[in-house]
């Protein structure tokens, strides 16, 4: 496998023989040499291990496909700011079906700092990040960030990670964090300090993550908090073993036109500390373009959690649903058990079992040019039907929980905020609300990346 330093540039040939046999994508073909130009700090092994699959190509179509997939793997190493790929016939003494592949890379700066914004759960966050990458040439990344939320959360995190065996999809990472969450819907504030260890493992169908978290949590209740919240005030220690699996075949994160998303997670807290519980979540999303730029999307989410001793489940560990990014037409965390505070306000108490589903249709706006890359392409009409329920297992009526859900329907406008989030303005008509549910009929605004 060829390699050159950043000082000695590899001459890249761009004239490829026009012979018919070379244009036959299914014809026999193999890669003779791979050249990498631009390496300065990175070890050769970091790149050559990633590119080994190219030598397994048997046809010219294979070469093109594997060259692109290898480029994506190099990008996932997070050490290059630019990667270009060229394919050329091998030297004149080689067989005409032999090719050389050239990668021109530009390494990222070792020290980077940025100020940006993220959006989630109807909250905007300003994020300040500093990072040091690839100092030893093995793809390691050390990062610190501070996030200030407009409504609920402030967090501080320091993390270190590196690929295992030079595989960008097999990573080991360690983090230390502190977060302060103002959970005003439940009349308390959660301050968490902790550390975590994660190991990411790719498979043929998705990405597995094994992890361990250890968190020291402090719940500070508001002066007007009801007893049902006050009983969980104070400190708790939670040590958690967890596994998650993600299979994502969508063509876009914000508004996919086709593809699937499947997520499953399970965690057990029963080792160190005074929190003994288990929790499992599942999420499924399917997207299909049924007509030109008309997308039909279906989604389903469910979760269950239980205490493993005779203590009640901590309010921090319960599920909460309702709001503009889940079951629309209800206030944020507005579905389920509520504790009355002063005759006007109430505190959301959550539950230990939930399900919710959605059916959505996205169409172009009829009065805007919605061609590709036009301003109108950022907008969609949105028609939806949502349903779901939240309960506690010791109070559950199984038939009522499954067959008699809260539900809502409506329509609105969706606007894509770059590639990181979307804004929805919907007119919602909630149905079958229960006593205590916090209804939000009429116009509702939601901002975020993850929607039901």
N, C-alpha and C positions, 0 to 999 in steps of 0.2 A: 504494500500500500504506500503510495507516494505521499510525501509531505514536504512542504517548504516553509521557511520562516517568513515573517512579515517583511523582511528586508529583501529577500530574493523572490520576486514575483514570478508565478508560473505563467508562461505564455498560453493564453486561451485561444484555441482555434474555433472559429464560428462557421466555417464552410464544411457542410456535411454532404458527402456524395449523394447525388440524386438517383442513383441506380435503383431499379424497381425492387431488387431483393432487399435493399436497406430500408425501403419504405414499407415493406411487408411487416406490419406490427406483430404478426403471429409467427414470423419466421424465427429460426434458431438464432440465438445471440447470447453473448456473455460479456461480462465486464472484466477487462484485463488489468487496469490500474485505476486507483482512486487517488486523486491529488487534492490536498488541502492547503490553501494559501491563506495566511493571515494569523496563524497561531503565534502568540507571544508568551502569555502566561500559562495557557492551558497545556496540560500534559497530553502527549500523543494518544495515550490509552483512553482518555476521556472522549476523544473523537472517533478513533478507529473502532472501538467497541460498538459505538452507535451505528457505524456504517457497514458492519460486517455483512448484513443481509443483502447488500448489493451484489455480492459475489454469488448469490444463489439464483440470480435472475437467469431465465432460460430463453426469453424472447425479448424483442425490443420494447414491446408494451410493458413487460415486467421491469425492464430497466427504468423506463419513465416513471412507472408507479412507485417502485422502490426508492428511486432517487428523491421523489417528492416526500414519501413517508419518512425517509431518513432526514430530510431537511426539517420536517416537523419535529422529529425527535431531538435534533440539535437545538431547535428553538426552545424545547421544553427543558433543556439544561439550564436555561436562564443566564447564560454567560456571553451570548452573542447579541449585538445590537442589529446586525444585518447579515444575511446569508444569501448568496447567489449560487445557482447551480447551472453548469454547462455540461453537455454531453457531446463528445467528438469521437470520430473514428480513431482507432489506435494507430500507432506508427506504421510506416509503409511496409515494414517487415512482418506485420501481423496479418492474421486472417481478416477478411473483409467483414466478418460478423463479430469482430471483437471491438469493444468500445472502451474509452477512458471517460471517467466522470470527474469533473472538477468542482470543488466547493471553494468559493471565495468568501471568507468570513471576516467579520470585524468584531473584535471583542469589546464587550461593554466596559465602561470605566469601573475600576475597583470600588470607588466610593461614589455613592449616589444619594441624593436627597430630593424630596419632592413634597409638594403640598397639593392636595386634591380633595375631591368630595366623593362620597358614596351615598347611596340612597337605599333604605330598607325599612319595612314596617311603618310606612308613613312618616319617616324621620330622615332628615338630612344630616350627614356627618362631615365635618372637616377633618381630614386625616393628614398628619405630618409624619413623613417616613424618612428614615435614614438607613442605608444598607451598605454592607461591605460584601463583595462577592468574589469568589474564585481566587483568593489570595494565594492558595497553595496549588492552584491549577487543577483541582479535583472537583470543581463544581459546587463547592460549599457556599452557603449563603448565611450571613448574619444580619438580622434586621431588627430595628426598633421602630415602633410607631405609636403615636398618640392620636386618639380619636375623640372629638368633641361632638356630641349629638345635640340637635336643636331641641329635642323634647325629652329624651329619656336617659341616654347612656353616655358615659365618659369611660374610656378604657385606655390602658397602657399595656403594651405587650413587647416582650423581647424574645426573639426566636433564633434558633440555629438549625440548619438542615443541610444535608448533602445526599447526593445519589449513592446508592449502594451498588458496588460492582460497576460503576460508571453508567448505570442504567438510569436515564432521566425519569422513568416511570416507577422506579423502585427507590423510595426515599425514606430516610430516617430523620425525624425532626424533634426538637425539644423546645419548649416554650415556658416562659414565666409571665404571669399576667396579673393585672388588677383591673377590675371593672366596677363602676358605680351605676346602678340602674334605678331610675326613679319610676317605680311601678305604681303610679298614682291611681290607676284603675282598681288596685287592690289595697291602697292606702298604706304602702310601706316602701322602703328603699332597701335594695339588696347591694351590699358591698362584698365583692368576692376577690380573694387573693388566692392564687394557685399556680400550679405547674402541670405540665402535661408532656407525654411522650407518644409520638405517632409513628407507625411504620406502614407505608403505602406499598401495596403489592398489585401489579397489573395481572389481569387474566384475559382469556380470549373473549369474554363477554362483558367485562367491566373492570372497575377498580375497587379493590378491597383496602380498607384501612383498619388496622388494629391499633388500639391505643389504651393509655392509662391516664386518668386525670386525678389530681388530688387538690381539692378546693376547701378553703376556710371561708365560710359565708357568715355574714352578719346581717340580720334583718332588723332594720330600724323602723318602727311603726310611726305613723302620723298621730298627732294628739287625738284626732277624732276617729281613729281606726276602731272597728267593732271587735268584740271579743274573739270572733272566729279568725281574725287576722292576728290579734295580739298574742294568742297562744303559741304562735310560731316566731315571736320576736326573740332576739338574742343570737347566739353563735351556734354554728353546726359545722362538723367536719365530714366531708364526703370524699370517699375514695372509689373510683369507678373504673372497671374494665369495660371496654366497648369494642364493637365491631360495626363497620358500616360498609355498604356495597352500593355503588353507583354505576348504572349503565345509561349512557346519554348518547342517543343517536339523532338528536335534533340538529337542524341546519342553522339555528339561531337561538340564542338564549332569551332575547327579549320578546320576539314574535316569530316563533318557528312556523314554517309552512308545511313541514312534514317531519316525521321522525318520532321517536319515543324517548321518554325519560322514566327510569325506574330507580327508586331509592329504597333502601331498607337499612334500619339501624337497630341495634339492641345493646343495652348496657345493664350491668349489674353492679350495685353498690353494696358490698357486704364484707369489707376487709378491714380497713382502718377507719376509725371515726364513728360517729353516732347516727349515721344515715344508712339504713338498710332497706333497699328497694330495687326494683327492676323496671325497665321501660323498653318498649319497642314501638317503632314507627314504620309505616310503609307509605310510599307515594308513587302513583302511576300517572303518566300523562301521555296522551296520544294526539298527534296532529296530522291533518290530511288536507291538502289543497283540492277541494272538490270541483271548483271552477277556477278560471283565471283570476288569481289574487283573492279568491274567496276561500277562507280557511275554516274548517270545522275542527274544534279541539274538545277533547274530553279529559277530565281529570278526576282522580280519587285519592283521598288521604284518610288514614286511620291510625289510631294509636291506643295503646293500653299501658298502664303502669300500676304497680301494686307495692305496698309496703311488705317487707319480709319479716316483720315482727308485729307486736300488738300496738305499736305507736301509729298515730295517724300520719298519712303521707304529708310531707312538708309542702307548703303552698308553692315554694319555688319549683317543685318537681311535677306539678300538675299541668294539665293541658288547658289551654284557653282558645276559644274560637269566636268568630264573629269579627266583622270589620270590612273595610274596603278591599283588602287583599285576600280575604277568605270568603265567608258567606256574606255577601253584600246585602245592604239593607238593615244591618244591625251595627251598633256601635262597636268600636274596638274592644275585644274581650267581652262583648255584650250578651253572649249566649251562655246560659247555664245558671248555676246557683249564685245568688247575690245576697250579701248581708246588708240589711238596712243600716244606714248611718245616722241620718237626721230627719228622716221622713221625706227627703228630697233626693239625696245622693245614696248610692249603694256601692259596696265593695265586691268586686268579682272574686269568687272563690275557686273557680275552675272545676275540673273533674278528672277522673282517672280513666275514662274510656270515651273515645269520640270517633266519629266518621264524618266525612263531608265529601261531596262530589260536585262537579260543575260541567255544564255543557255550554260551549261558546261558539259563536259564529263571528268572524271578522271579515268585513268587506271594505273596499275602497270608498272614500267619501264621494258621493255622486256629483258634487259641485266643484271638485278640485282635480287638476291633472295629477294622476297618481302613477305616472310612468316611472320606470326605474331611475333612481337617483334624483328624482324631482322632489320639490318641497312637499308636494301632496302625498308622496310615498311614505312620509313619516306619520301620517294619520290613518286611522281605521275607524269605521263604525263598529260598535261592539254590541252584540245581542247575547244575553246570558240567562241561564237558569241554574241556580245553586240550591243545594239541599244538604242537610246534615243534622247531627245531634251530639250532645255532650251530656254525660251522666256520671254517677258514681256506681261502682259495681254492686255495692251493698244495698243500693236503692233502685236497682235497675229492673224495669219491666222489659224483657227482651223483645217482645212483639212491638211494644210502643216505641222502643229505641230504634228499631229497624224500619218499621212500617209507617210511623207517624212523625216524620222529621219536620223541623223548621225548614222553610224554603223561601226563596225569593226569585224574582225575575225582573228584567228591565233592559234598558238599552243606554248607550252612551257613546262617547268618543274616546279613543285611545291614541296617545301621542308618544312616539318613541324618543327617548332622551339619549341620543347617541346609541352606543352599544352597551350601556351599563344599566339602564332602568327604563321604566315606562310610566306615563301619567294617564290615569283613567278618570274621566268625569262621567258618572253614570246617574241615571234616574232609576231609583230602586223601589220596588214594591214588595215588602216583606210579607210573608204569610205564615199562619200557624204558630205565631209567637206564644210563648208560655208566660205565666205570671213571673215577673222579675226580669224578664229579658229586656235589654236596652235597645229599643227600636230606633232606626234612623231612616224613616221613609222619606223619599224625595231625592234630591241631589246629594251625591256623596263623591268625595275626591280621594283617590288613592295613588300613592307614589311608591315604587319599589321595583324589585327584580323578580321576586317569587310571588306569584299569584295562584290562587286556586283555579 
